[in-house]
Amino acid sequence: MINDLWYKNAVVYCLSVATYMDANGDGIGDFKGLVRRLDYLQGLGITALWLMPFQPSPNRDDGYDVADYYGVDPRYGTLGDFVEFTHGCKQRGMRVLIDLVVNHTSDQHSWFRLACSDPKSKHRDWYVWSDAKPKNAETGMVFPGVQKSTWSYQKDARAYYFHRFYDFQPDLNTAHPDVQAEILKIMGFWLQLGVDGFRMDAVPFVIAKKGIGLKRPSEKYDMLRTFSEFLSWRKSGAIILGEANVVPKTDMAYFGDAGERLQMMFNFDVNQHLFYAMASGDCRPLMKAMNDTNPRPATAQWGLFLRNHDELDLGRLSEKQRQAVFTAFGPDKNMQLYNRGIRRRLAPMLQGDRRRLELAYSLMLTLPGTPVIRYGDEIGMGDNLDLPERNCARTPMQWSTEPQGGFTKSDKPILPVISDGAYAYSHVNVAQQRRDPNSLLNWMERMVRMRKEVPEIGWGDFTFLDTKSAKKRIARSRLSSSCFTNGVTMPSYVSTILQPIRRKCASSSPRPTLRTAPSSTYCQKSTAGPRKVAVIASSSKRTAIAGSASGASTISSNAPTIELPHIVFPAQKRSGAQPEVMPRIPHPFTGCFTSPGSLTTHDSHRNSTNLP
């Protein structure tokens, strides 16, 4: 059982070595270049780096076709360069997670070549074979529309091999004891070189029983316990962050009843319903997803994200919900992928609207779990839809206005740097935004710092309050002591913040009524009638609390008022419907702005007097 729960309040940053920073000018990022950017990442507030695959590979799937688990691709450097990188991270207080891709190998891996060339080789059983093509070979593809089958013929082996992904990625027979032992050996090797954990790729497929004649899926969950126990034995605090896009009812099977399996998983259910909420203005499915995924062991944690290196997978939504998200964020066919997802970065999805980006990130940073940020999103990087499949959102990092965005001195980068349009490196880059105190980068840095100062979000629990609106809800914390403010229970430490305002209100005659300030920002509103919203608004000059938000009719004409700002909430325009001004709602802990009528706070067992 793990004792160091550092990941509960971490801020994870995902990057690809190949597209982050090139130090030797060959057009491909490398570890020496990455080491040069560690101070930037530390300044951003990142506490854990997640590296996409960097092992030797033919790179037909961006490194996820591994040809050697015990090396570094020569294009990125050497094992010595990797150790220098992990040492640099340790000096700056940052942990290192690396991708563990053990569901399949490259067809160029020596294991697969030996398995094909010699039927008696011990590696033959490390893969999944069939003498005849199975009847269900045209089902179960991960990449529908691109893949045509999950079984392909290998002429040297004179048999069909199973591949859940592309045909150049044969699946390992992970149920074989020798394969499991090799996986542990791989993990131990990288732990010894300074790694603090692994992002395990395609976990449901890793633990699934494979082969012909399977009538229904069968998972070997105890395999996860074996991996976790090995990590705990080899290195204290080492974790597995699992990629498992599964239904909520199976979450506990992956975590383990006592947290003895996976320490973290990505919360795909909340991610998909979060985008539906932003597209439709309806937060009820998001609330359900949060409640469905709330049960978990004390040591387990969710990884919360907006976008990652893959497409935005909408496979868990209904067809109607999925079409609503497509219409809002990826209406063109070339923006969609595999009939289930959107292959765009976040900024283009939100049309580059700074206010909408702040809303989305504020929501992610205040949801219960650990935030995971994709490289380039902190500056609002765009995508290149001319590139195939997922590569459109994997373009090189844009550092400056220098040629190739300061990524490389080569004229031929590994992928084209975005050089045209609103997201060109001449407009969107780190150097310019670092000099602008109002830039998205500096805003993100402040939000990350505030998020780290509030461990309650990562450690605590939450509950929802009914606001008498089908589309608006308030999530609040449940602490041992609380105060009652304008019809909504608020935590005791929030009450402490409000005491000066309460005294000011109590001493005024007539008593002040809070109202909203004029604004040009709008959102959709349910017609379910008045609602009550408890909200703290703070600025450098004042701190205030808002009560009823039902409209101007509640404002007394002769009473003093305390004005609050407003929020932009992107929503679909309806013909004949008038948009309504809604109060801007900063999170009481972080100052992050949440969706209208949705104030997210969190439980904690910490004593409120010991808060940072």
PLY file of the C-alpha trace (Angstrom):
ply
format ascii 1.0
element vertex 612
property float x
property float y
property float z
element edge 611
property int vertex1
property int vertex2
end_header
0.00 0.00 0.00
1.32 3.42 -0.97
2.03 5.89 1.85
3.21 9.02 0.04
0.11 10.52 -1.61
2.00 13.32 -3.40
-0.16 12.89 -6.49
-3.25 14.09 -4.64
-2.17 17.72 -4.97
0.11 17.50 -8.01
-0.09 19.46 -11.25
0.83 17.15 -14.14
2.19 18.40 -17.47
2.21 16.11 -20.52
4.78 16.62 -23.25
6.52 14.86 -26.11
10.31 15.04 -26.12
10.26 15.00 -29.92
8.25 18.22 -30.24
9.23 20.22 -27.14
12.73 21.67 -27.64
15.53 20.81 -30.06
19.04 21.50 -28.72
21.23 20.10 -31.52
19.43 21.62 -34.50
18.39 18.41 -36.27
14.70 19.33 -36.25
13.77 16.81 -33.53
13.35 17.60 -29.87
15.72 15.95 -27.42
16.47 15.55 -23.73
19.15 18.24 -23.75
16.59 20.69 -25.07
14.05 19.55 -22.50
16.54 20.09 -19.68
16.93 23.70 -20.84
13.19 24.21 -20.35
12.91 22.74 -16.86
13.13 26.18 -15.25
10.21 27.32 -17.40
8.15 24.36 -16.24
9.10 24.94 -12.62
8.09 28.59 -12.94
4.73 27.53 -14.37
4.14 25.57 -11.17
4.35 22.07 -12.62
5.09 19.35 -10.05
5.07 16.25 -12.28
6.09 15.71 -15.91
4.51 12.98 -18.00
6.62 12.03 -21.02
5.15 10.37 -24.08
7.16 7.40 -25.42
10.82 8.16 -26.13
12.16 4.61 -26.52
13.58 3.34 -29.85
10.74 3.00 -32.33
9.95 3.04 -36.06
7.62 5.91 -35.09
4.71 4.80 -37.20
2.44 5.68 -34.25
4.32 8.57 -32.65
6.44 6.25 -30.51
3.62 4.01 -29.27
5.11 1.23 -31.39
8.05 0.45 -29.10
10.96 -1.56 -30.50
13.13 -1.61 -27.36
11.84 -1.00 -23.82
15.31 -0.52 -22.35
16.68 2.33 -24.39
16.30 5.92 -25.57
15.68 6.69 -29.22
19.04 8.01 -30.52
17.25 11.01 -32.00
16.36 12.16 -28.47
19.72 11.44 -26.83
21.18 8.71 -24.65
20.39 7.03 -21.36
22.91 9.40 -19.82
20.90 12.38 -21.13
17.77 10.85 -19.63
19.43 10.49 -16.22
20.55 14.13 -16.41
16.94 15.04 -17.11
15.54 13.10 -14.14
18.25 14.58 -11.92
17.30 18.08 -13.06
13.66 17.38 -12.26
14.57 16.13 -8.80
16.57 19.30 -8.11
13.49 21.37 -8.97
11.05 19.28 -6.96
9.33 17.75 -9.99
8.38 14.10 -10.38
8.72 12.15 -13.62
6.10 9.84 -15.13
6.76 8.01 -18.39
4.48 6.14 -20.75
4.39 2.39 -20.21
3.16 0.87 -23.49
3.00 -2.86 -22.82
-0.27 -3.87 -24.46
1.62 -4.26 -27.72
5.05 -3.86 -29.29
6.26 -2.75 -32.68
6.39 -5.47 -35.32
10.08 -4.53 -35.52
10.71 -5.54 -31.90
13.20 -8.41 -31.54
10.64 -10.39 -29.54
8.16 -10.39 -32.42
10.83 -11.14 -35.02
12.02 -14.15 -33.03
8.42 -15.27 -32.51
7.81 -15.15 -36.27
11.04 -16.82 -37.34
11.01 -19.76 -34.93
7.81 -21.54 -33.81
9.75 -23.08 -30.92
11.08 -19.76 -29.67
10.04 -18.85 -26.12
8.78 -15.56 -27.56
6.21 -17.34 -29.71
3.85 -17.53 -26.75
4.47 -13.87 -25.91
2.04 -12.97 -28.71
-1.46 -14.12 -29.65
-1.78 -16.39 -32.69
-4.37 -18.24 -34.74
-3.89 -20.71 -37.59
-7.04 -19.44 -39.33
-8.51 -15.97 -39.45
-11.13 -15.71 -36.67
-14.71 -14.96 -37.65
-14.79 -11.81 -35.49
-11.62 -10.35 -37.02
-13.51 -7.31 -38.36
-14.76 -6.26 -34.91
-13.25 -4.53 -31.90
-10.98 -2.11 -33.78
-9.67 0.84 -31.73
-9.41 3.01 -34.85
-12.59 2.39 -36.88
-12.42 3.84 -40.35
-8.62 3.47 -40.35
-8.22 -0.14 -39.18
-9.84 -2.91 -41.18
-9.19 -5.88 -38.92
-7.78 -6.98 -35.58
-6.08 -10.05 -37.05
-3.36 -9.98 -39.71
-1.41 -12.71 -41.45
2.36 -13.04 -40.89
3.93 -14.97 -43.73
7.09 -16.01 -41.86
5.06 -17.36 -38.92
2.42 -18.79 -41.27
-0.26 -17.69 -38.83
-2.52 -14.79 -37.94
-1.53 -12.51 -35.08
-3.85 -10.38 -32.94
-3.51 -6.59 -32.83
-6.07 -4.45 -31.05
-4.47 -1.33 -32.57
-2.68 -0.97 -35.92
-1.41 -4.02 -37.80
2.21 -3.00 -37.05
1.48 -3.24 -33.30
1.04 -6.93 -32.39
-0.53 -7.47 -28.98
1.52 -9.05 -26.22
0.01 -12.04 -24.48
-0.02 -10.25 -21.13
-1.56 -13.25 -19.38
1.67 -15.19 -19.92
3.79 -15.30 -16.72
7.01 -14.54 -18.62
5.45 -11.44 -20.20
4.27 -10.19 -16.81
7.74 -10.76 -15.38
9.25 -8.78 -18.27
6.83 -5.91 -17.62
8.00 -5.76 -14.00
11.60 -5.82 -15.19
10.90 -2.85 -17.51
9.31 -0.90 -14.67
12.21 -1.65 -12.34
14.73 -0.52 -14.94
13.21 2.94 -15.35
12.58 3.36 -11.62
16.29 2.84 -11.12
16.98 5.73 -13.53
14.88 8.22 -11.57
11.32 7.69 -12.76
8.55 8.20 -10.17
5.76 6.35 -11.92
4.11 5.33 -15.16
1.20 6.36 -17.27
0.02 2.92 -18.36
-1.38 2.92 -21.87
-4.61 1.08 -22.70
-5.04 -0.57 -19.29
-8.30 -2.46 -20.09
-6.54 -4.17 -23.01
-3.42 -4.93 -20.97
-5.38 -6.90 -18.38
-7.88 -8.45 -20.80
-7.78 -12.10 -21.75
-6.84 -12.38 -25.43
-7.25 -15.05 -28.05
-9.78 -16.83 -30.22
-13.06 -18.19 -28.94
-13.73 -15.50 -26.36
-17.46 -14.92 -26.05
-17.17 -11.92 -23.75
-14.35 -9.79 -22.34
-12.53 -11.07 -19.26
-10.18 -8.86 -17.24
-7.49 -10.04 -14.85
-7.61 -7.20 -12.31
-5.13 -8.88 -9.98
-2.46 -8.12 -12.57
-2.77 -4.47 -11.52
-2.18 -5.41 -7.91
1.01 -7.23 -8.92
2.26 -4.12 -10.72
1.38 -1.84 -7.79
3.02 -4.07 -5.17
6.18 -4.21 -7.26
6.30 -0.40 -7.46
5.81 -0.02 -3.70
8.59 -2.50 -3.06
11.05 -0.90 -5.48
10.40 2.80 -4.85
8.30 4.52 -2.20
5.70 6.83 -3.69
5.88 5.42 -7.23
2.49 5.30 -8.93
0.60 4.08 -11.98
-1.67 6.55 -13.78
-3.99 4.36 -15.79
-5.56 5.17 -19.14
-8.85 3.33 -18.75
-11.87 4.73 -20.55
-14.36 2.49 -18.76
-17.85 2.79 -17.33
-18.02 4.13 -13.74
-19.37 0.88 -12.28
-16.01 -0.79 -12.96
-13.87 1.99 -11.44
-13.45 0.22 -8.10
-12.22 -2.90 -9.87
-9.36 -0.86 -11.31
-8.59 1.03 -8.11
-9.14 -1.97 -5.83
-11.42 -1.86 -2.80
-8.51 -0.82 -0.58
-6.59 1.08 -3.28
-4.23 -1.82 -3.84
-4.32 -1.64 -7.64
-4.10 1.63 -9.60
-3.30 4.82 -7.69
-4.67 7.13 -10.40
-6.90 6.97 -13.47
-7.97 9.54 -16.01
-11.60 10.55 -15.51
-12.88 10.15 -19.06
-16.51 10.13 -17.95
-16.30 13.59 -16.39
-14.20 14.87 -19.31
-16.79 13.92 -21.91
-19.74 15.25 -19.95
-17.85 18.45 -19.14
-17.62 19.25 -22.84
-21.28 18.39 -23.27
-22.13 20.79 -20.44
-20.13 23.55 -22.14
-21.80 22.82 -25.47
-25.38 22.61 -24.23
-25.47 24.68 -21.02
-26.93 21.62 -19.25
-24.87 20.62 -16.22
-27.04 17.68 -15.10
-25.11 14.97 -17.03
-21.85 16.41 -15.66
-23.25 16.26 -12.12
-24.24 12.64 -12.68
-20.78 11.81 -14.01
-19.16 13.43 -10.97
-21.41 11.51 -8.60
-20.93 8.23 -10.50
-17.13 8.51 -10.31
-16.99 9.87 -6.76
-16.68 6.53 -4.89
-13.03 5.55 -4.67
-10.53 4.36 -2.05
-8.80 6.91 0.16
-5.49 6.51 -1.68
-7.00 6.70 -5.17
-7.18 9.82 -7.29
-8.69 11.00 -10.56
-6.68 12.76 -13.24
-8.75 15.66 -14.59
-8.01 17.02 -18.04
-9.54 19.01 -20.86
-7.47 17.86 -23.84
-4.69 15.33 -24.23
-2.49 14.04 -27.05
-5.31 11.91 -28.48
-8.68 12.95 -29.83
-11.43 14.17 -27.51
-13.18 10.82 -27.10
-16.98 11.18 -26.92
-17.77 7.48 -27.06
-19.52 7.42 -23.66
-22.05 10.09 -24.65
-25.39 9.34 -26.27
-25.68 9.98 -29.99
-27.67 13.17 -29.35
-25.14 14.44 -26.83
-22.22 13.57 -29.11
-23.77 15.48 -32.00
-24.28 18.50 -29.75
-20.56 18.52 -28.90
-19.61 17.99 -32.55
-21.81 20.92 -33.58
-20.33 23.21 -30.92
-16.64 22.33 -31.10
-15.92 20.26 -34.24
-18.63 20.74 -36.88
-16.48 19.88 -39.92
-15.74 16.28 -40.80
-11.99 16.86 -40.90
-12.19 17.99 -37.27
-13.65 14.63 -36.25
-11.89 11.29 -35.89
-12.82 7.60 -35.68
-16.55 8.51 -35.67
-16.34 9.23 -31.96
-14.02 12.14 -31.25
-12.67 15.61 -32.04
-9.01 15.92 -33.01
-8.54 19.60 -32.18
-6.69 21.50 -29.47
-8.70 23.36 -26.88
-8.09 26.94 -28.09
-9.45 26.40 -31.63
-12.38 24.44 -30.21
-13.32 27.50 -28.18
-12.63 29.82 -31.15
-9.67 31.39 -29.37
-11.98 33.20 -26.95
-9.83 34.04 -23.94
-12.88 34.27 -21.68
-14.08 30.81 -22.66
-10.59 29.36 -22.18
-10.43 30.82 -18.68
-13.84 29.38 -17.91
-12.83 25.91 -19.08
-9.54 25.87 -17.17
-11.10 27.37 -14.05
-13.61 24.56 -14.06
-10.97 21.88 -14.60
-8.73 23.27 -11.86
-11.57 23.27 -9.32
-13.02 19.84 -10.06
-12.13 17.11 -7.53
-8.93 15.47 -8.68
-5.46 16.22 -10.01
-5.19 18.52 -13.06
-3.32 17.28 -16.12
-2.23 19.95 -18.62
-1.19 19.33 -22.23
1.95 21.10 -23.44
1.19 24.27 -25.40
-2.28 24.68 -23.96
-0.89 27.11 -21.38
-0.31 29.59 -24.21
-3.37 28.65 -26.28
-1.63 26.81 -29.13
-3.67 25.82 -32.17
-3.72 22.79 -34.45
-2.91 21.89 -38.04
-5.81 19.98 -39.55
-3.75 19.25 -42.67
-1.76 16.70 -40.67
-3.15 13.14 -40.48
-5.22 11.79 -37.62
-3.90 12.77 -34.16
-0.79 14.54 -35.41
-2.78 17.71 -36.02
-2.61 18.50 -32.27
0.99 17.32 -31.78
2.85 20.18 -33.49
6.08 21.55 -31.97
6.06 23.90 -29.00
6.04 27.60 -29.92
8.70 29.39 -27.86
9.29 32.68 -29.65
8.96 34.65 -32.89
12.22 33.19 -34.18
12.08 30.89 -37.20
10.27 27.63 -36.45
8.92 29.24 -33.30
12.27 28.89 -31.54
11.75 25.11 -31.41
14.67 24.28 -33.70
17.27 25.89 -35.94
16.57 23.31 -38.62
14.46 24.17 -41.67
12.82 20.75 -41.44
11.23 20.16 -38.01
9.80 16.73 -37.18
6.32 18.18 -37.71
5.47 21.56 -39.27
5.37 24.41 -36.76
2.13 26.37 -37.06
3.14 29.42 -39.10
-0.11 30.72 -40.59
-3.32 32.11 -39.19
-4.32 33.29 -35.73
-2.34 30.51 -34.00
0.93 31.07 -35.85
4.06 31.17 -33.71
4.41 34.87 -34.57
1.20 35.48 -32.60
1.15 32.66 -30.04
4.44 31.97 -28.26
5.97 31.79 -24.80
8.37 34.76 -25.09
5.68 37.33 -25.86
3.28 36.01 -23.25
5.89 35.98 -20.51
6.35 39.73 -21.02
2.61 40.41 -20.92
1.21 40.29 -17.35
-2.31 39.81 -18.76
-1.41 36.94 -21.08
-2.96 33.49 -20.91
0.39 32.06 -19.82
0.66 34.37 -16.81
-2.99 33.79 -15.98
-2.38 30.02 -16.05
0.64 30.42 -13.80
-1.46 32.29 -11.23
-4.24 29.71 -11.42
-1.80 26.81 -10.99
-0.26 28.52 -7.98
-3.69 29.05 -6.40
-4.67 25.43 -7.13
-1.56 24.14 -5.35
-2.40 26.30 -2.34
-5.75 24.53 -1.93
-5.12 20.80 -1.34
-8.78 20.42 -0.33
-9.67 20.20 -4.02
-7.47 17.16 -4.52
-8.06 15.55 -1.13
-11.67 16.37 -0.34
-15.20 15.45 -1.27
-18.11 17.49 -2.61
-21.89 17.69 -2.70
-24.42 19.60 -4.82
-26.99 22.17 -3.75
-30.27 22.61 -5.59
-30.67 26.08 -7.08
-34.18 25.48 -8.44
-32.80 25.43 -11.97
-32.47 22.43 -14.24
-29.25 23.74 -15.67
-27.56 25.41 -12.71
-26.20 23.74 -9.61
-23.92 24.67 -6.74
-21.37 22.21 -5.41
-20.26 22.93 -1.83
-18.07 21.43 0.83
-19.13 19.68 3.99
-16.90 20.77 6.85
-17.38 20.31 10.56
-18.55 23.89 11.15
-20.23 26.26 8.75
-22.21 29.44 8.52
-25.47 30.14 6.80
-25.29 32.88 4.20
-28.19 33.97 2.00
-29.81 30.56 1.98
-26.66 28.58 1.18
-24.38 26.84 3.67
-20.78 28.01 3.32
-17.62 26.60 4.96
-16.38 28.22 8.15
-13.18 29.56 6.62
-15.24 31.21 3.86
-17.34 32.73 6.65
-14.18 34.24 8.11
-13.47 35.96 4.82
-16.98 37.42 4.79
-17.03 38.78 8.33
-15.89 42.32 7.40
-18.57 42.53 4.74
-21.21 41.21 7.14
-20.30 43.88 9.65
-20.46 46.51 6.94
-23.87 45.29 5.79
-25.23 45.04 9.33
-24.20 48.61 10.20
-25.66 50.14 7.05
-29.14 51.58 6.93
-30.96 50.68 4.83
-29.28 47.28 4.52
-27.32 46.89 1.26
-28.65 44.78 -1.58
-26.12 43.11 -3.82
-26.48 43.44 -7.54
-24.51 42.66 -10.66
-22.56 45.22 -12.65
-23.32 45.97 -16.30
-21.71 43.58 -18.72
-21.82 42.48 -22.33
-21.39 38.80 -21.46
-24.26 36.39 -21.66
-25.35 32.83 -21.11
-28.40 30.68 -21.53
-30.79 30.41 -18.60
-33.47 27.95 -17.68
-36.92 29.45 -17.27
-37.43 27.61 -14.01
-37.66 30.87 -12.06
-35.51 32.59 -9.45
-32.51 30.87 -8.00
-30.20 31.59 -5.08
-26.47 31.74 -5.57
-23.89 32.04 -2.81
-20.73 33.53 -4.20
-17.67 35.34 -3.04
-16.32 38.07 -5.30
-12.94 39.43 -4.45
-10.66 42.01 -6.00
-7.77 44.14 -4.89
-10.17 46.71 -3.49
-13.11 44.83 -2.08
-14.53 41.50 -1.01
-18.25 40.95 -1.39
-20.93 38.29 -1.28
-23.80 37.89 -3.69
-27.16 36.60 -2.62
-30.22 36.27 -4.84
-29.52 36.34 -8.54
-33.10 36.32 -9.73
-33.08 39.71 -11.41
-33.18 43.48 -11.04
-36.59 43.38 -9.44
-34.98 42.25 -6.19
-32.87 45.41 -5.89
-34.07 48.12 -3.55
-33.91 51.51 -5.23
-32.79 53.38 -2.13
-30.39 50.79 -0.74
-26.64 50.86 -1.31
-25.31 48.17 -3.60
-22.14 46.13 -3.91
-21.35 45.41 -7.53
-20.04 42.11 -8.85
-18.41 41.32 -12.21
-19.85 38.94 -14.80
-18.86 35.72 -16.51
-18.81 34.59 -20.11
-20.46 31.21 -20.52
-20.44 29.90 -24.11
-23.78 28.52 -25.15
-25.80 27.77 -28.25
-27.87 30.66 -29.58
-31.57 29.99 -29.77
-33.81 31.78 -32.18
-36.08 34.26 -30.45
-34.41 33.70 -27.05
-32.98 36.67 -25.21
-29.64 36.10 -23.48
-29.55 36.97 -19.81
-26.74 38.56 -17.86
-25.45 36.26 -15.14
-23.10 37.09 -12.26
-19.44 36.17 -12.64
-18.65 33.61 -9.99
-15.07 33.34 -8.75
-14.19 30.18 -6.87
-13.93 31.02 -3.13
-10.56 29.30 -2.77
-8.77 30.00 -6.05
-10.50 32.99 -7.56
-11.06 30.86 -10.67
-14.32 31.61 -12.47
-16.80 28.73 -12.69
-19.88 28.29 -14.83
-22.93 30.45 -14.01
-24.75 29.21 -10.94
-22.14 26.54 -10.35
-19.85 27.20 -7.42
-17.51 24.33 -6.71
-16.02 23.85 -3.26
-14.64 20.76 -1.66
-14.55 18.75 1.51
-11.53 18.29 3.68
-10.72 16.63 6.94
-8.16 19.36 7.55
-8.72 21.74 10.42
-9.87 25.03 8.88
-7.47 26.98 11.08
-4.53 25.25 9.39
-5.44 26.23 5.84
-2.74 27.88 3.76
0 1
1 2
2 3
3 4
4 5
5 6
6 7
7 8
8 9
9 10
10 11
11 12
12 13
13 14
14 15
15 16
16 17
17 18
18 19
19 20
20 21
21 22
22 23
23 24
24 25
25 26
26 27
27 28
28 29
29 30
30 31
31 32
32 33
33 34
34 35
35 36
36 37
37 38
38 39
39 40
40 41
41 42
42 43
43 44
44 45
45 46
46 47
47 48
48 49
49 50
50 51
51 52
52 53
53 54
54 55
55 56
56 57
57 58
58 59
59 60
60 61
61 62
62 63
63 64
64 65
65 66
66 67
67 68
68 69
69 70
70 71
71 72
72 73
73 74
74 75
75 76
76 77
77 78
78 79
79 80
80 81
81 82
82 83
83 84
84 85
85 86
86 87
87 88
88 89
89 90
90 91
91 92
92 93
93 94
94 95
95 96
96 97
97 98
98 99
99 100
100 101
101 102
102 103
103 104
104 105
105 106
106 107
107 108
108 109
109 110
110 111
111 112
112 113
113 114
114 115
115 116
116 117
117 118
118 119
119 120
120 121
121 122
122 123
123 124
124 125
125 126
126 127
127 128
128 129
129 130
130 131
131 132
132 133
133 134
134 135
135 136
136 137
137 138
138 139
139 140
140 141
141 142
142 143
143 144
144 145
145 146
146 147
147 148
148 149
149 150
150 151
151 152
152 153
153 154
154 155
155 156
156 157
157 158
158 159
159 160
160 161
161 162
162 163
163 164
164 165
165 166
166 167
167 168
168 169
169 170
170 171
171 172
172 173
173 174
174 175
175 176
176 177
177 178
178 179
179 180
180 181
181 182
182 183
183 184
184 185
185 186
186 187
187 188
188 189
189 190
190 191
191 192
192 193
193 194
194 195
195 196
196 197
197 198
198 199
199 200
200 201
201 202
202 203
203 204
204 205
205 206
206 207
207 208
208 209
209 210
210 211
211 212
212 213
213 214
214 215
215 216
216 217
217 218
218 219
219 220
220 221
221 222
222 223
223 224
224 225
225 226
226 227
227 228
228 229
229 230
230 231
231 232
232 233
233 234
234 235
235 236
236 237
237 238
238 239
239 240
240 241
241 242
242 243
243 244
244 245
245 246
246 247
247 248
248 249
249 250
250 251
251 252
252 253
253 254
254 255
255 256
256 257
257 258
258 259
259 260
260 261
261 262
262 263
263 264
264 265
265 266
266 267
267 268
268 269
269 270
270 271
271 272
272 273
273 274
274 275
275 276
276 277
277 278
278 279
279 280
280 281
281 282
282 283
283 284
284 285
285 286
286 287
287 288
288 289
289 290
290 291
291 292
292 293
293 294
294 295
295 296
296 297
297 298
298 299
299 300
300 301
301 302
302 303
303 304
304 305
305 306
306 307
307 308
308 309
309 310
310 311
311 312
312 313
313 314
314 315
315 316
316 317
317 318
318 319
319 320
320 321
321 322
322 323
323 324
324 325
325 326
326 327
327 328
328 329
329 330
330 331
331 332
332 333
333 334
334 335
335 336
336 337
337 338
338 339
339 340
340 341
341 342
342 343
343 344
344 345
345 346
346 347
347 348
348 349
349 350
350 351
351 352
352 353
353 354
354 355
355 356
356 357
357 358
358 359
359 360
360 361
361 362
362 363
363 364
364 365
365 366
366 367
367 368
368 369
369 370
370 371
371 372
372 373
373 374
374 375
375 376
376 377
377 378
378 379
379 380
380 381
381 382
382 383
383 384
384 385
385 386
386 387
387 388
388 389
389 390
390 391
391 392
392 393
393 394
394 395
395 396
396 397
397 398
398 399
399 400
400 401
401 402
402 403
403 404
404 405
405 406
406 407
407 408
408 409
409 410
410 411
411 412
412 413
413 414
414 415
415 416
416 417
417 418
418 419
419 420
420 421
421 422
422 423
423 424
424 425
425 426
426 427
427 428
428 429
429 430
430 431
431 432
432 433
433 434
434 435
435 436
436 437
437 438
438 439
439 440
440 441
441 442
442 443
443 444
444 445
445 446
446 447
447 448
448 449
449 450
450 451
451 452
452 453
453 454
454 455
455 456
456 457
457 458
458 459
459 460
460 461
461 462
462 463
463 464
464 465
465 466
466 467
467 468
468 469
469 470
470 471
471 472
472 473
473 474
474 475
475 476
476 477
477 478
478 479
479 480
480 481
481 482
482 483
483 484
484 485
485 486
486 487
487 488
488 489
489 490
490 491
491 492
492 493
493 494
494 495
495 496
496 497
497 498
498 499
499 500
500 501
501 502
502 503
503 504
504 505
505 506
506 507
507 508
508 509
509 510
510 511
511 512
512 513
513 514
514 515
515 516
516 517
517 518
518 519
519 520
520 521
521 522
522 523
523 524
524 525
525 526
526 527
527 528
528 529
529 530
530 531
531 532
532 533
533 534
534 535
535 536
536 537
537 538
538 539
539 540
540 541
541 542
542 543
543 544
544 545
545 546
546 547
547 548
548 549
549 550
550 551
551 552
552 553
553 554
554 555
555 556
556 557
557 558
558 559
559 560
560 561
561 562
562 563
563 564
564 565
565 566
566 567
567 568
568 569
569 570
570 571
571 572
572 573
573 574
574 575
575 576
576 577
577 578
578 579
579 580
580 581
581 582
582 583
583 584
584 585
585 586
586 587
587 588
588 589
589 590
590 591
591 592
592 593
593 594
594 595
595 596
596 597
597 598
598 599
599 600
600 601
601 602
602 603
603 604
604 605
605 606
606 607
607 608
608 609
609 610
610 611
